[in-house]
Amino acid sequence: MSIRKEAETEKQKLRNMPPKDRAWYIWEYYKFHILALILAVAALWTLGSILYRQTFTTRLSIAIVNDRAGNASSTANLEAGLREALGFGKKDLIEINEGLTARFGEEGMSQFEYASLAKISALVASRSLDVFIGDQEAVGHYETVNAFQDLEEYLPPELYSRVKDSVYSAEDEQGVLKPVALSLEGTSFASQTGIVMNPPYLSVMSTSQHKEEVLQMIEYLFR
């Protein structure tokens, strides 16, 4: 029997079956074909998603550590404001790592705190983190391993002069005080996000790859 004639016979057989039997027959005899088709479509969709995702670029990466507001805070307004101020398009990404919490030099840390520390370490090791926002304890801890830029050297003189009253200095690995953070108290940061820290400090990672975007972020917050 030719393939065409066999196909016609199969089609006629299906037409003559009741709907319930037809569904059972199709599944029983064609399930492997159906599953193969589903897997092929899923593979194509996954590949397409990966290729599409590669057309996006992370332009700014931020970590927020020790927000005491919990689920009451949101960075949506901050992100929207930054996107507008920095002139980002739809394929320019701002990555904000929220919900990170850690205590330093204390016993009995929770699994969640260990996971937060591990995530921060991974972001730093991959050189994909630009801005660190945390409380005084967190800033002091990470500066002991020289994690942050010296802001007097990093910021343009005009910008440093404008924000110098907000500068916070911490000891580096050699015990030398360096201007490594800016207090965000008095800026729009708290009102935009609802984040609770007393106060929040902004530091620039020494491994940051996006200097222009970081400077624009600081300009935006201290405008």
HELIX and SHEET records of a PDB file:
HELIX    1   1 ILE A    3  ASN A   16  1                                  14    
HELIX    2   2 PRO A   19  ARG A   53  1                                  35    
HELIX    3   3 GLY A   70  ALA A   72  5                                   3    
HELIX    4   4 ALA A   76  LEU A   86  1                                  11    
HELIX    5   5 GLN A  111  ALA A  125  1                                  15    
HELIX    6   6 GLN A  136  GLU A  143  1                                   8    
HELIX    7   7 LEU A  151  TYR A  154  1                                   4    
HELIX    8   8 PRO A  157  VAL A  163  1                                   7    
HELIX    9   9 LYS A  164  SER A  166  5                                   3    
HELIX   10  10 PHE A  189  THR A  193  1                                   5    
HELIX   11  11 LYS A  211  LEU A  221  1                                  11    
SHEET    1   A 6 ASP A  92  LEU A 100  0                                        
SHEET    2   A 6 THR A  57  VAL A  65  1                                        
SHEET    3   A 6 VAL A 131  GLY A 134  1                                        
SHEET    4   A 6 TYR A 201  VAL A 204 -1                                        
SHEET    5   A 6 LEU A 177  SER A 183 -1                                        
SHEET    6   A 6 VAL A 167  GLU A 171 -1                                        
END                                                                             
